């Protein structure tokens, strides 16, 4: 009998029941979602290979070190297993745990949970020796984690907001696809670090303007170099000076036009004066 495949709703429901957001934070949640979505693309395979570069890009991390530290923490908590590759360029193997609630029940301190609920029961039902003792464990877990989830009530909404670096890379990705109809090759570690510096220097709005210009400019070197993020970074000064030159040219044209109008106006006034003087 084949095992029933999971779905995102059931996984999120389990994640919420065990207080996952309070335990791993928004960065851990982004990493977990990246793995779940990869699994979904593979028809919910619980085991698959993935490079650090791909996971770095999918989860929105700007630092590979931070991602690895969070991954190690989540492995300890039982969200998945990770088998590292033999060399850095190969893919590591992820084995996902789709039974989060079951794992939590087996490995958490159930006795402390029961004692906590017994104390709450004693306070809430004074003298009632016949209180219901058959409360389901998932219900107890929800009660125990309610305080944690209240303290972290804003984390879920924060996790939906991507970082400025991810926004910039996504913008570059969309521009590349719009121009060439293909997906660009992006190195999450190297390109992410480059974009991080550019975002810090120019800000999100100005950087988008420069990305637009990067794909619009008719430049032989850029065309021959493949429109990579590395080339974009190396050509930033050229893009800025090119844009400034266009603005100066437009301003100069406007000034010349205004000057011509003044000359024509003076010439017309002279003709009118001559006509009046007969």
Secondary structure, 3 states (H helix, E strand, C coil): CCCCCCCHHHHHHHHHHCCHHHHHHHHHHHHHHHHHHHHHHCCCCCEEEECHHHHHHHHCCCCHHHHHHHHHHHHHCCCEEEECCCCCCCCEEEEECCCHHHHHHHHCCHHHHHHHHHHHHHHHCCCCCCCCCCCCHHHHHHHHHHHHHHHCCCHHHHHCCCCHHHHHHHHHHHHHHHHHCCCCCCCHHHHHHHHHHHHHHHCHHHHHHHHHHHHHCCCHHHHHHCCCHHHHHHCHHHHHHHHHHHHHHHHHHHHHHHHHHHHHHHHHHHHHHHHHCC
